[in-house]
Amino acid sequence: MTTLTQSGGSPLLVVPLLLTPPPPRGEEQPRQPPPASSKLAGIYIGIGVLIGVDNLMYAYALQYLPVSTFSLVAATQLGFNAVTSRLINAQRLTPLIANSVVVLTFSAALLGVSSSSDTSGGDHLPRGKYAAGFVLTLAASAIFALILSLYELTFEKVVKAQTPRWVIRVQMHSNLVASAVAVVGMMTSGEWRMIAGEAAGFSGGRVRYAATLAGTAVAWQAALLGQMRLVARVSSLFANATGTVQLPLVPVFAVVLFGDRMSGVKVVAMLMAVWGFLSYVYQHYLDDRRVVAEGRKAGEECCTCAARMAAGDVVSLAGHSPWPAGGGSEGTHGSVLLTERDRLC
């Protein structure tokens, strides 16, 4: 059931898909043919199966590990994502980005250490399952990083569009496949028979049980939609870094809403998360300034070309005589008159 709620709300994405206006004609995929349906179907099935398996591994890991240990191991997903982004998406790992990955990872790990005092000590956990939980969490973190990089590759190489409609489509179809994987698992394992008893024994009753599942499913899709948008518009590593920032910020909401205790370790973890995230944002700021500077330099060169052309310093692009025998302003073969500077540009 935990696995299903992480992707089961995907059919609700039809609503924002219908409410999102399509882009102007030709803007969604400029000068590009639409991706083949067979290729998209293969991508949806492949990524969807990975999502279903990954959600299941996380669900089992939470049963086999204390929350503190789970948080520590799950924090490795950002490091895995740095590797997959480099190998699959050719992500440029600058010192600022490397600093962001390291600081955010330690921030999440520090939060996991501090949460050990908030747990019961793991008395309710199955015996002999610790090693299995550790391996499952580590493998799930690596697969999650791979999924984000594959999403980025899909938008860049297959879809070749970053519009909200495409983001919703890709998320909805891949999560529908993940939901099918979860339903098949529930049917084959026989866990579907436990749903009625679980709802009847829920402290708030059947209605609150259903409302809790529905709210969890909706919340998962809302969070994933924001993450997918970041993957499409920026990168998978940036989306993962943004998701890691939320972990140390959760205690702040716990203090305000539930009267939880804010320890010094949680404050340090939160400050480290903010510092790591700002380091990543600053790298994007530097990249944007570099792009603007290069564009301005190219514009200045074009102005120089135009000025020299106006001065009459002309040559023929194809090597033909710039002035035909009978006079006129075009070469004998219709070659365009250019300045030497313009030709070099």
N, C-alpha and C positions, 0 to 999 in steps of 0.2 A: 504494500500500500504506500509506503514511503517513496518507493521508486516511481510508482504511478503518479503521485501528486506532483512530482517535479516536472513532468511533461504532459500530464493529463489535461491541463487547461489550454492546450494548443488549439482546439477547435474554436475557442472564444476569440482567437486572433482574426477570425473572419470579420468581426465587427470593426476593428480599426482598419482592416484592409479595405472594406467597403466605404468607410468614412474618409479615407485618404484619397484626395483627388489625384488622378493620373497626371504626370508631367506633360507639358506641351508636346505636340507631335514631333518626334525626332530627337527630343532631348534626353529621353530615358536611355537610349542606346545609340548615340550619335555615330553614324557611319559604321555601325556594327550590326551584323545579322543577329537575330535572336538565338539564344543557345538552344541546342537540340533538346527535345523533350527526353529522349533516351539518356542523354548525358546527365541531364538534371535529375532524372529518376534514379540513376545509379549513384549520384552524389547524395541525394536525400536518403536512400536506403543505407548506404555505407556509413554516413555520419550519424544517421538515426540509430542504427544498431550500436555504434560506439557510445552514443549518449545513453541508451538504455542499459548497456552493460556497465558503464561508468556510474550511473545513478545507483544501480544495484550494489556495486562494490562499496560505494560510500555508505549505503544503508547498512550493509553487514558490518562495515568497519566501525560504525557508531555503536553497534551492539557489542562488539568484541573489545573495544578500547575505552578507557576513561576519556572524558571530554578534553582534559588537558593534553594527554598524549595524542589524541586525534588532531587537535589544533596544531600541535608542534609538527607532526608529520605532514599534515595537509598544507602547511605553509610552504612546502617545497614546490608546490605547483608553479609558483612564480619563477623559480629557478629553472624548472623544466621548460617553462614557456619561453624563457630567454634562449634556451638551446634550440627548441623547435622553430622559433621565429628566425633564428640565424640560419638554420639549415633549410627551411621550407620557404620562408618569406624574404630571405636576404636582409633581415633587419640589421641596421647599423648599430653596433653596440659601442657607444661612446662612453667615456668615463662617467659622465653624468647619469646615463641610463644604467650602467653597471652599479653605480652608487645607489640609485633608486631601488634596483632589484634587491641588493644586499640589505639595505636599511629596512625596506618593507618586509622582507622575509624575517629578519630578526625581530621586527615589531610584532608580527603575528606570532612568532615563536614565544616571545616574552609574554604576550597575552595568554598563550596556552599554559605557560608556567604559573602565572598568577591565578588561573582558573582552577588549579588543583585544590586550592583551599575552599572552593565553592562546591566541590563534588563530595559525594558520600564516601569516597575512597575506593569505589569500584567493587563493593561487596556483592552487588547484584549481577555482575558480569559473569558469563560462563567461564569455567576453569579451562585452562589449556588453550584458550582462543586468542591469547595476547599476540603471539607470533603471526597468526593468520590475519588478525586485525591490522597489524603493522604493515604486512606485505600488501594487503588489500588497499590500505590508505595510500601507500607509496605508489602502487600501480594506478590507482584511480587518479591521483594527482598528475601523473605522467600522461595518462590518456586524456584528461581534461585539457592539458596544455596542447596536446596534439589536435584535439577537436577545434580549439580556437584558431590554431594556425591553419587548419584545413578550411575553416570558414573564411579566413582572410584570403587564402589562395582561390577559393571559389568565387569570391567577389572580384578579384583581380583578373583571373585568367578565363573564367567561364561566363559568369554573369556580365562582367565588365560594366557594372552600374552600381551606384551607391544610394539610390533613391529609397525613401521609406517603404514604398510598396515592395521592392525587391527584398529588403531586409525582413519584412513581415512574411513574405512568401517563403523565403529560405528557412526562417525559424519555424514557421507553422508546419511545413511539410516534413522537415527533419524530426521535429518533436512528435508529430503524428506517428512516424515510424517507431520512435522510442516508446510511445504509449502502447503501440501494438506489441512491442517486445515485452513490456511490463505485464500486459493483459495475458499474453501467452504464458508467461512465467507463473502468474497467479493461477491460471487454469490447470497447468500441468502439475504444479506443486500441491494443489488442493486448498491453497490459502483462501480462495474465494468463499469457502464454506464458513470461514471464521468471521466474515464481515458482519453478519447479523448479530452474532454474540458480542462482538466488540462494540457495536453500536448500542446494544442494549445495556452493556455494562459501563458505558461512558458516563462520567459524573454529571454531565449536563443534559443527558438524554439523547435520543436519536436525532432530534432536530439540530442540536448544537454539534453533534458529531458530524452530520452532513455539512453544516455551515463551516466547521473547522476545516474539513477537507477541501471544500470549495474555496474558502479564503486562502488556504495555503497554495492551491493550484493557481489561482489568479495572481497571487503575489510572486510566485516563481516565474510566471510568464512575463509579468511586468519588469522584473529584475533582468530577465534574460533578454528582453527586447531592448532595454537600455544598453546592455553589454554588446549585443549584436550590432547596434547602431555604431558604437565606438569601434568595433572590429572593422566595419565597413568604411567608416570615415577616417579613422586614424590607423590603428594596428591592433593585432591580437594582444601584443605585450602591453600596450597602453590600457586596453580594456581590462586585462587581468590585474594590472597595477591599481587601476581604479577600484576594482572589486576588493582588492586586498586592503585598501584604505578603510573600507567600511568596518572591518573587524575590530580595530581598536576604538572606533567611534561608537560602537554598540553600547559599551558601558555608560557612555554619557546619557543615552536615552534610558538605560536601565535605572540610572540614578534619578532622572526626572520623573519617569512614569511609575517606577516600582519601588522607589526608595532604597535602591541597592547602595552598597558601600563602594566609594571610589578610593581605591588604594593608590599608593604612590607608584607601584609597578604599572598599573593601568594608565596613569597619567604619563609616565615615561613612554609606554608603548604607543599612546596616542600621539605624543609629540614626535616620536620617531616616524610614525606613519605619515604625518603631515609633512615632515621634512623630506622623506623619500618621495612623496608624491610631487612636492614642489620642485624637487630636483629633476623629475621627469618632465614636468611642465616647462621648466626653464630651458631644457634641451629643445623642446618644440619651439619655444620662442626664438632661440638662436637659429634654428633651422629656417623659420619663417623670415627672419631678418636676412639670412644668407640668400634665400630665394629672391627676396625683394631687391637686394643689392645686385644680384646677377641680372634681374630683369631691367633694372635702371641702367646698368652698364650696357646691355644690349640695345636699349632705347637710345642711349647716347651715340652708339656706333651708327645706328640707322640715321640719326640726325646728321652725323658727319657725312654719310653717304649722300644724303639729300642735298647738303650744302655744296659738296664737290660736283654733283651732277648739275646743279644750278649754275656753277661756274663754267661749265662747258668742257670739263676734262673728261672726254668720253672715249670709250673703246668699244669694240664689238665683242659680244660674249662668245660667239662661235669663231672668231678670227676672220670674219668677212670684212671687206672694206666698209667702213662706217658710212661712206657717201657713195651712192650708186652713180653710174656714169651719167645718167640722165638727170641727176639732181634729186633732191628730196631728202627725207629724214630717216629712211629705213634702208637697211642693207639689201643686197641683191637677193638674198634668200629669206628676207623677213626677220633677220636677227634683231634683237632688242638692243638699243644703245644703252650702255651702262658706263659709269665711271669705273676706273680701276679699283677704287676703294669699295664700291658697291659689288663689283664682281667677286672680290675677295670675301666680302661678307656673305 
